[in-house]
Amino acid sequence: MPNQFDVIVVGGGPAGYVCAIRAAQLGLTTAVVEKEKLGGVCVNIGCIPTKALLHSAYVANLVAHDAKELGIEVGAVKTDYGVAMRRSRKVSEQNSKGVEFLMKKHKVTVLKGSAILAPNRTVRVGKDEHQARKAVVIATGSRVKGIPQIGLEINKTTVISSDEALFLESPPKTLIIVGAGAVGCEFADIFNAFGSKVTLIEALPRILPLEDSESSDTVSKSFKKRGMAVHAGAKVKKATLAKDKAALEVETGGKNENIEAEKVLMAAGRAVNTENLGLQEAGVQLTERGFIKVNPATLETTAPGIYAIGDVAGPPMLAHKGSREGIVAAELIAGHHPQPIKYDNVPSVTYCHPEVASIGMTEEQVKERKLDYQVGRFPFSANGRARTSSETEGFVKIIRDKKYGEILGAHIVGAHASEIIHELAVARQNEYTVEEVDLAIHAHPTLSEAIAEAALDSMGRVVHI
Ligand code: NAI
């Protein structure tokens, strides 16, 4: 007889473990299958350790460049990536242990090993068989990928991914980063602060191509000012790898350029983990792009009783999107009627310095849809709180629907952008107008006042400029 559970979740990352907790809260007996550490990529080799390293990078820059102005003399600044790396590992381990604790607290059974689906909602883990009475939830996430077609297969020495970068003892002297999405920009920030000579290569015409072009331009300028080489609209044509260096032939600005570095960090997207799960046999179909085909209203796959959430279920491949899907999937499985997920209201944050945060449409998308809109902007250079901390780089930009005042999109570049974006996430979730955002009194002096001012600016009533 197989072990019986109501729900079996395959994958213990932020989608899977959150789903398991919610299922347990709703009285369902639940198991999570995990072959590595609980917390998944996010906790162990993603969001959490990178943010720990980005904090070290931030402090390194603060001490090196701003301390004196703040009245603090520290002498020559020396950085040590190994120390920062080990601290980031401790933070990750604490978080992973935290997830273990949460599983115990909610009486979720953790099954260690690789899961394979078998008929009738049966899940094999090693020699054991487990059966889910109500549902199996696939939350197996994604992994790094190289581009073997141009000779950039990840070999873990000269061509590395974030997986290896997070464990280096020392920063490479020279580093080429291929891809300037969130991963590329965050590691560019980190290694620049720790002394690597960083070259960032992006195939599309601008870095952070999914963000508003004003956000991309601001980060690009900031990175260049800090000494990084930024090539957007650049194509890697060929890679030649030696034992301790890599040479890339890059087409940039109509010319071919040879760029050499001690290491190449691949940050050109991730591949989803759909292999060796028995998906085909279980009747779970994939989309043309290789994600699991999911009904967005029910989060069910093409096989009844099998759900998919998180990165495997399609973009945006973000931890918080996966966690929300986890909660909603558990509630649907328990027979509840949760609010549908607003996929157009998932905040996006890149934690490089300056931070970039956004929600809703970019101005480019608003234009494409031929919507009638007004833009409100407010620079942090005119914000009192930003001045008090000498962090005046960046802006808030709000795109307002001209007729109804709907917040079509909002974009923030600057200190704590990742934190203050949520006012606009709440506003959009509840369909508040731009006027209503300003009507809420914003404490003074705060960075959030820049949001109220951008709201006012979109109506032609900005106060402080
Ligand atoms: P991404 O898809 O966001 O960015 C990859 C970038 O590489 C794109 O801009 C793409 O145009 C570029 N690219 C692709 N092929 C290229 C080539 N041959 N040469 C030059 N550039 C090329 O993927 P990324 O940054 O690897 O992140 C993976 C996933 O993880 C994304 O969904 C991302 O949003 C998520 N993530 C989120 C973070 C956050 O929320 N802060 C942090 C890290 C990752």
Residues whose N, C-alpha, C, O or C-beta is under 5 A from the ligand:
A	BS01	NAI	V178 G179 A180 G181 A182 V183 G184 I201 E202 A203 L204 P209 A234 V236 A267 A268 G269 R270 M317 V349 T350 Y351
